Amino acid sequence: RVALYLIPAIMDIIVGSLFFVATVRTAESGANAMAVGNIITVWGITYMGAALLIGRFVSTRNCASIMIGTCAAMILCAAGFILFPSLVLLYPLMAFFGAVAGLFFPSFMVFMKSCESGRSRGLAYSASIYTMSWSLGLAAGPFIAGYIWTAYGWKWCIALNLVMALATGIGIILLRNRSRPVTTPTENPDQSSVPHDSCG
């Protein structure tokens, strides 16, 4: 159970770190405030669109596979930030990352609900722990990235994101194999009711 709720924390460390790196790099290039702010706006627009889209397809049967696929996409995205550091590509890479995150988090919520089905504490408790987890990750991301950037440079912030995405993907595979999500007899797996939160 602890491992389950570490997943949103780790993923939002990645999100917070990337927000920090992308906006600071844009500001240091001499861009105006609008250009800096739009970095996160672009991410948010594609996140929103992908989250709405995946809601039509995600179920207890495919949620883990979707999460594993999005972890692989995050690894590719992190590699893109490192291999193509041009600021010209920063916006499309952020847009891609937003879409990937938008596919991941709704799928995780379905996975979380199915894994927690039947536990005595109920969905409200699970939702509160989930919210605490992603909030902690989003707060920790810029802090960690700031330290790493100061000590080693911004590319190492992204390299850490790559490693965390890989570790998360492996963790999801292990969790899926150890505790297969189950569907209750009265539940339609394609229309599962899950807790929703705006940042993960």
Secondary structure as the mmCIF struct_conf table of DSSP 4:
data_model
#
loop_
_struct_conf.conf_type_id
_struct_conf.id
_struct_conf.beg_label_comp_id
_struct_conf.beg_label_asym_id
_struct_conf.beg_label_seq_id
_struct_conf.end_label_comp_id
_struct_conf.end_label_asym_id
_struct_conf.end_label_seq_id
HELX_RH_AL_P HELX_RH_AL_P1 VAL A 2 GLU A 28
TURN_TY1_P TURN_TY1_P1 SER A 29 GLY A 30
HELX_RH_AL_P HELX_RH_AL_P2 ALA A 33 ILE A 54
TURN_TY1_P TURN_TY1_P2 GLY A 55 PHE A 57
TURN_TY1_P TURN_TY1_P3 THR A 60 ASN A 62
HELX_RH_AL_P HELX_RH_AL_P3 CYS A 63 LEU A 83
HELX_RH_3T_P HELX_RH_3T_P1 LEU A 87 LEU A 89
HELX_RH_AL_P HELX_RH_AL_P4 LEU A 90 GLU A 116
TURN_TY1_P TURN_TY1_P4 SER A 117 GLY A 118
TURN_TY1_P TURN_TY1_P5 SER A 120 ARG A 121
HELX_RH_AL_P HELX_RH_AL_P5 GLY A 122 TYR A 152
HELX_RH_AL_P HELX_RH_AL_P6 TRP A 154 ARG A 178
BEND BEND1 SER A 179 SER A 179
TURN_TY1_P TURN_TY1_P6 PRO A 185 THR A 186
HELX_RH_3T_P HELX_RH_3T_P2 PRO A 189 GLN A 191
TURN_TY1_P TURN_TY1_P7 SER A 198 CYS A 199
#
